[in-house]
Amino acid sequence: MAKVIFTMTNRHPMFLFFKFTLLPLLVSTTLLTACKDETDDFTSSNFYPIDPTEQDPGTPGDTTVITTPDTCWKAPISVKHAADFNQLFTRFSGWTGGDATYSVPLPDGRTLWLFGDSFIGTVNPNRTRPPGAFHRNAFVVQDGDDLTTLTGAASAYLEPADAGWWYWPGHGMAHGDTLQVVMFGFKSSGVGGMWDFDYASVDVVTFLLPDFTVVSVERKVTDPPVNYGACLLEDGGFTYIYGMEKVGFQKFLHVARVTGHDLNGEWEYFTGTDWTTDPAASARVFANVSDEFTVFKHDNRFYLLTQHHILGGEIYLYDSDQPAIGFDRKRTLYCTPQSNQGNLFTYNAFAHTQFSGNGELLVSYNVNSSVFADLFKNADNYRPFFVRVKGWE
């Protein structure tokens, strides 16, 4: 089993983030809005459980209201733990941990949750995890307070046809009886060791609902420099397709779009002033987004929620009157407490607007560890956590 764990560590998703921070820093001045004031990082509050031996399936979630610290977010922003979602995703069977944490509302009222590298199996009552390997992606359906892990291939819910490749998920959307999900193909880069993977493709997988029958898989981009599909947003007769480009320490936002809501249509790319079918003309419209993020619309404004781009704990919000450019008015919504705890780090926060209301924005982020054994010592070291934020507008 130690051999299996070592192999999976070499392809653990954390290395996707560390890989590019070792490259030389390149600076571009094209249409950039840079993050600032990133030194006041963290809070000191804790999630449950501190001691995994004290946790059991009947333990209620933490409902503590988090005190606003002067060193992180500012009034009128206030934050509290989303006890219902934190408890819902404290799993003991089926899917028990993973990252990505995309949520896709389905037309019948259910929600599809999309995860990257995931553990599927059991977790002990004390929150320790039996030995096992990752599933490269997982699909989980929420129906009220019930979560159902969908059954797929042996090592993932979806596997690319290309030998030696694997999928990690992007965003998705559903209309009527059709669901489309962006899946990122990955392959070995040939360098060996822990850095041995690269983006290989951007694929659109089309499903027939309600049973998630695969209808088609269309490859949109091969060897993509931008991970288009990290976020999707429908507005004004278009679906906007957001992606991230890594350049040294920086990560730049790019925007594509398609007419209507069929992602298999022809994509156009934003040049900074206009739209073109030439992907090489796509502009860098914002500096320092995380690998995965959320763009959403509220009261005729467009909001960009992103976590610190180099595994920092700060979760930021910006807004604009346009869907593709002009994101400004930076404010810090939250600073993840796990970033101060031992080997843990956090990344890729999302907003889940279908679960937001009463002025509160539901936000998730992923917890992980730089020591792979930690994921087995305590299942809560590899999973999403949720908070609700007020005063974010």
C-alpha positions in Angstrom: 0.0 0.0 0.0 2.9 2.4 0.6 3.8 2.1 -3.0 0.3 3.1 -4.1 0.3 6.1 -1.8 3.7 7.2 -3.1 2.5 7.0 -6.7 -0.6 9.0 -6.0 1.4 11.6 -4.1 3.4 12.3 -7.3 0.1 13.3 -9.0 -1.5 14.9 -6.0 -3.4 18.0 -7.1 -1.4 20.3 -4.8 1.5 20.0 -7.2 -0.6 21.6 -9.9 -0.3 24.8 -7.8 3.3 24.5 -6.7 4.6 23.6 -10.1 4.2 27.0 -11.6 5.5 29.0 -8.6 9.0 27.7 -9.3 9.2 29.3 -12.7 10.8 32.7 -13.3 8.5 35.6 -12.8 7.3 37.3 -16.0 5.5 40.6 -15.9 3.0 41.9 -18.5 1.4 45.3 -18.5 -1.6 44.4 -20.7 -5.0 45.2 -19.2 -4.1 44.1 -15.7 -5.6 44.6 -12.3 -3.2 43.4 -9.7 -3.9 42.1 -6.2 -2.5 44.3 -3.4 -2.2 44.3 0.4 -1.6 40.6 0.6 0.4 40.6 3.8 -2.4 40.6 6.4 -3.4 37.0 5.8 -5.0 34.9 8.4 -7.3 34.5 11.3 -7.1 32.2 14.3 -10.5 30.5 14.5 -10.8 26.7 14.1 -13.2 24.3 12.5 -14.2 21.0 14.0 -12.7 18.6 14.8 -9.4 19.6 16.4 -8.9 16.1 17.7 -10.3 13.5 15.2 -10.9 11.0 18.1 -13.6 13.3 19.4 -15.7 13.3 16.2 -18.5 10.9 15.5 -21.3 10.7 12.9 -23.8 12.4 15.2 -21.7 15.5 16.2 -23.4 18.7 15.2 -21.6 21.3 13.1 -19.9 24.4 14.4 -22.4 27.4 14.4 -19.9 29.9 15.8 -20.2 33.4 14.4 -16.7 34.4 13.4 -15.4 37.7 14.9 -14.2 40.2 12.3 -10.4 40.7 12.8 -8.8 44.0 11.9 -6.0 42.2 10.1 -8.3 40.5 7.5 -11.8 41.5 6.4 -13.4 44.8 7.3 -16.9 45.9 8.3 -19.6 45.7 6.9 -18.4 42.2 6.0 -19.2 39.6 8.6 -18.7 35.8 8.4 -20.2 32.7 10.0 -19.5 29.0 9.6 -22.1 27.4 7.3 -22.9 24.6 9.8 -25.4 22.8 7.5 -23.0 22.4 4.6 -20.0 21.7 6.8 -22.0 18.9 8.4 -23.4 17.6 5.1 -19.9 17.2 3.7 -18.6 15.5 6.8 -18.9 12.1 5.1 -18.4 8.5 6.4 -19.2 6.6 3.2 -19.4 7.1 -0.6 -17.5 10.2 -1.5 -15.6 11.2 1.7 -13.2 13.9 0.5 -11.9 15.8 -2.5 -11.2 19.2 -4.0 -12.6 21.4 -6.8 -16.2 21.5 -5.3 -18.1 22.9 -8.2 -21.9 23.0 -7.8 -24.3 22.9 -10.7 -28.0 23.4 -10.2 -30.1 20.9 -12.1 -33.5 21.6 -13.6 -35.3 19.2 -11.2 -34.1 21.0 -8.1 -31.1 18.7 -7.4 -27.5 19.9 -7.4 -24.6 18.2 -9.0 -21.3 18.6 -7.1 -18.1 18.1 -9.2 -14.9 17.1 -7.4 -11.3 16.4 -8.5 -9.1 13.8 -6.8 -11.4 12.2 -4.4 -11.6 9.4 -1.8 -14.6 7.1 -2.2 -15.2 4.4 0.4 -15.5 4.7 4.1 -14.2 6.8 7.0 -13.9 5.5 10.5 -16.1 7.0 13.3 -13.0 8.9 14.7 -12.5 10.5 11.2 -9.4 8.5 10.3 -9.4 7.2 6.8 -8.5 3.6 5.8 -5.6 3.3 3.2 -6.6 3.7 -0.4 -6.0 5.6 -3.6 -7.6 8.6 -5.2 -10.4 8.5 -7.8 -9.3 11.2 -10.3 -12.8 12.8 -10.4 -16.2 12.3 -8.7 -19.8 13.3 -9.4 -22.0 13.6 -6.3 -25.8 14.5 -6.5 -27.4 16.4 -3.7 -31.2 16.0 -3.2 -32.2 18.0 -0.2 -30.1 16.7 2.7 -29.0 13.5 0.9 -25.8 13.1 -1.1 -25.5 10.2 -3.6 -22.1 9.3 -5.1 -22.5 8.4 -8.8 -21.0 5.1 -10.0 -18.5 5.5 -12.9 -15.3 3.9 -14.0 -12.9 2.1 -11.7 -10.6 5.0 -11.1 -12.8 8.0 -11.8 -16.4 8.8 -12.7 -15.2 9.9 -16.2 -12.0 8.8 -18.0 -10.7 10.3 -21.2 -10.3 7.9 -24.2 -6.6 8.9 -24.5 -4.3 6.3 -23.0 -2.5 7.5 -19.8 -4.6 10.7 -19.5 -7.0 11.6 -16.7 -9.7 14.2 -16.1 -10.1 16.9 -13.5 -13.4 18.8 -13.7 -14.2 22.3 -14.6 -17.5 24.0 -14.3 -20.9 22.8 -15.8 -24.4 23.9 -16.5 -27.8 22.3 -17.2 -30.8 23.2 -19.4 -33.9 21.0 -19.7 -32.7 17.4 -20.1 -29.1 18.3 -21.0 -26.1 18.8 -18.8 -22.7 20.0 -20.1 -19.5 19.8 -18.0 -16.1 21.0 -18.9 -13.5 18.4 -18.2 -9.7 19.1 -18.2 -7.6 16.4 -19.7 -4.2 15.9 -18.1 -1.2 13.8 -19.3 2.4 13.1 -18.3 4.8 15.9 -19.3 7.6 13.4 -19.5 9.9 15.1 -17.0 9.3 12.4 -14.3 8.8 12.8 -10.6 6.2 14.9 -8.9 6.0 17.5 -11.6 5.1 15.0 -14.3 1.7 16.4 -15.6 0.4 19.1 -17.9 -2.9 20.3 -19.2 -3.7 18.2 -22.3 -7.1 19.3 -23.4 -10.3 21.1 -22.7 -13.2 18.8 -23.4 -17.0 19.4 -23.2 -19.0 16.3 -22.0 -22.7 16.4 -22.8 -25.1 14.3 -20.6 -28.8 13.4 -20.9 -30.6 14.0 -17.6 -31.9 12.8 -15.2 -29.7 9.7 -15.4 -26.3 11.4 -16.5 -26.1 9.3 -19.7 -23.1 10.5 -21.7 -24.2 11.7 -25.1 -21.0 13.2 -26.5 -17.4 14.2 -25.7 -16.1 17.1 -27.8 -12.5 18.3 -27.6 -12.4 22.1 -27.8 -8.7 22.8 -27.2 -5.6 20.6 -27.2 -2.6 21.5 -25.0 -4.4 24.6 -23.8 -2.4 27.6 -22.5 -5.6 28.7 -20.7 -8.0 26.4 -18.7 -11.2 27.8 -20.3 -14.1 26.4 -18.4 -12.8 27.1 -14.9 -16.0 29.1 -14.6 -19.2 29.5 -16.7 -21.7 32.4 -16.6 -24.8 32.9 -18.7 -25.9 36.4 -19.5 -27.5 38.4 -22.3 -27.8 35.5 -24.7 -24.2 34.3 -24.2 -22.4 31.9 -22.1 -19.1 33.3 -20.8 -16.3 30.8 -20.4 -13.6 32.0 -18.0 -10.1 30.6 -17.8 -6.7 31.1 -16.2 -3.2 31.3 -17.8 -0.1 30.7 -15.7 3.0 32.8 -16.3 5.6 32.4 -13.7 4.2 33.5 -10.3 1.2 35.2 -12.0 -2.1 33.8 -13.1 -4.1 35.8 -15.6 -7.9 35.8 -16.3 -9.0 35.2 -19.9 -12.6 35.2 -21.2 -14.3 33.4 -24.1 -18.0 33.1 -24.9 -20.5 31.2 -27.0 -23.9 32.3 -28.3 -26.7 30.6 -26.4 -25.9 27.9 -23.9 -24.5 25.1 -26.0 -20.8 24.9 -25.2 -20.2 22.9 -28.4 -20.9 26.0 -30.4 -18.2 28.2 -31.8 -16.1 30.0 -29.2 -15.1 33.7 -29.4 -12.3 35.2 -27.3 -12.1 38.6 -25.7 -9.3 40.8 -27.0 -9.7 43.5 -24.4 -12.0 45.6 -26.7 -13.8 43.1 -29.0 -14.4 39.4 -29.7 -12.6 37.2 -32.1 -12.5 33.5 -33.1 -8.7 33.5 -32.8 -7.7 32.1 -29.4 -4.2 33.6 -29.8 -5.7 37.1 -29.6 -7.3 36.5 -26.2 -6.3 39.3 -23.7 -5.1 39.0 -20.2 -7.8 41.0 -18.5 -7.0 40.5 -14.8 -3.9 39.5 -12.8 -3.7 36.9 -10.1 -6.8 34.8 -10.1 -6.6 31.4 -8.6 -6.7 28.2 -10.8 -10.4 28.0 -10.1 -12.8 30.9 -9.2 -16.3 32.2 -9.6 -17.8 34.9 -11.7 -21.5 35.6 -11.0 -24.1 38.3 -11.6 -26.1 40.1 -8.9 -28.3 43.2 -9.2 -26.8 44.0 -12.7 -23.2 43.8 -11.5 -20.7 41.1 -12.2 -18.7 39.7 -9.3 -15.3 37.9 -9.3 -14.6 35.8 -6.3 -11.0 34.3 -6.1 -8.6 33.0 -3.6 -5.0 34.2 -3.2 -3.3 32.8 -6.4 -0.4 31.1 -4.6 -2.1 29.0 -2.1 -2.8 31.9 0.3 -5.7 31.8 2.6 -7.3 35.2 1.6 -10.5 35.1 -0.3 -11.2 38.3 -2.3 -14.2 39.8 -4.1 -14.2 42.3 -7.0 -17.0 43.7 -9.1 -17.6 45.3 -12.5 -20.5 46.5 -14.7 -19.2 44.2 -17.5 -18.8 40.4 -17.6 -15.3 40.4 -19.2 -13.3 43.4 -17.9 -13.2 46.1 -15.3 -13.1 44.0 -12.1 -12.2 46.4 -9.3 -13.1 47.5 -5.7 -11.2 44.7 -4.1 -12.3 43.6 -0.6 -11.3 40.6 1.5 -14.2 38.3 2.4 -12.5 35.8 4.6 -9.1 34.3 5.6 -9.1 30.6 6.0 -8.0 29.5 9.4 -6.6 26.1 8.3 -3.8 28.0 6.5 -2.2 28.5 10.0 -2.6 24.8 11.1 0.4 22.5 10.7 0.9 21.2 7.2 -2.5 22.4 5.9 -3.1 24.8 3.1 -6.3 26.0 1.3 -7.2 27.0 -2.3 -9.7 27.6 -5.0 -12.7 29.2 -3.2 -16.1 29.2 -4.9 -19.4 31.1 -4.5 -22.5 29.0 -4.6 -25.2 31.5 -5.5 -28.1 29.0 -5.7 -27.7 28.4 -2.0 -27.3 32.1 -1.1 -30.0 34.4 0.2 -31.0 36.9 2.9 -27.9 38.9 2.0 -25.6 35.9 2.7 -23.2 34.5 0.1 -22.3 30.8 0.5 -18.6 30.3 -0.1 -16.6 27.1 -0.1 -12.8 26.5 -0.2 -10.7 23.4 -0.3 -8.4 22.1 2.5 -5.4 19.9 1.8 -2.1 19.0 3.3 1.5 19.0 2.1 2.0 15.7 3.9 -0.1 13.0 2.2 -0.3 10.9 5.4 -2.4 13.7 7.0 -5.3 12.9 4.7 -5.6 9.5 6.4 -5.0 10.7 9.9 -8.0 13.0 9.7 -10.5 13.0 6.8 -11.2 16.7 7.5 -7.7 17.5 6.2 -8.9 16.9 2.6 -12.4 18.3 1.9 -14.3 21.5 1.3 -15.4 23.8 4.1 -18.1 26.4 3.8 -18.8 29.9 5.3 -21.6 32.4 4.8 -20.6 36.0 4.2 -22.8 39.1 4.8 -22.0 42.7 3.7 -20.2 41.5 0.6 -22.1 43.7 -1.9 
